[in-house]
Amino acid sequence: MRSYLLILVAMCFATGCLPKDAFAPPTETYMRWSRPGTDEVTVWKDMLECNYASPFDGIRGLDGADRTFDETVATMICMERTGYAYSERGQKVKVCERYKSNASCLPGAAIPLPEAGRRLNGGYCKKYPQSRACVP
């Protein structure tokens, strides 16, 4: 039985049935955001100003604790309001179309505004003060 499974997997590789990125590492969070004429350091800065814990992991905080889903969606909405587009699997996604029932997408929800002070005084820049994202 095990040999049949190995043969099946080998055939999938040989015939190209698996997606080309099936075993690729996950995309860094900042790479999912784009805005014309914006370099990666500016994306990092804007993410931190919109209350992301890190430009590299949008879910986990620097202390290792997971952020709530509402917090994550609110930061994504902040990025959209700043002019960024979010992509998943190569397709642009509107945050509140995807997560319509999320509390952050309801009228009157508290969405953070970008703040340079939040970035410069936040946990990421305290932990990594030499990062290019932490330059004023």
Secondary structure, DSSP 8 states (H G I E B T S, - for coil): -HHHHHHHHHHHHHHT-S-TTTTS----GGGGEE-TT--HHHHHHHHHHTT-S-SS-SSB-TTS-B--HHHHHHHHHHHHHTT-EEEETTEEE-HHHHSTTSGGGSTT-------HHHHHHSHHHHH-TTSGGG--
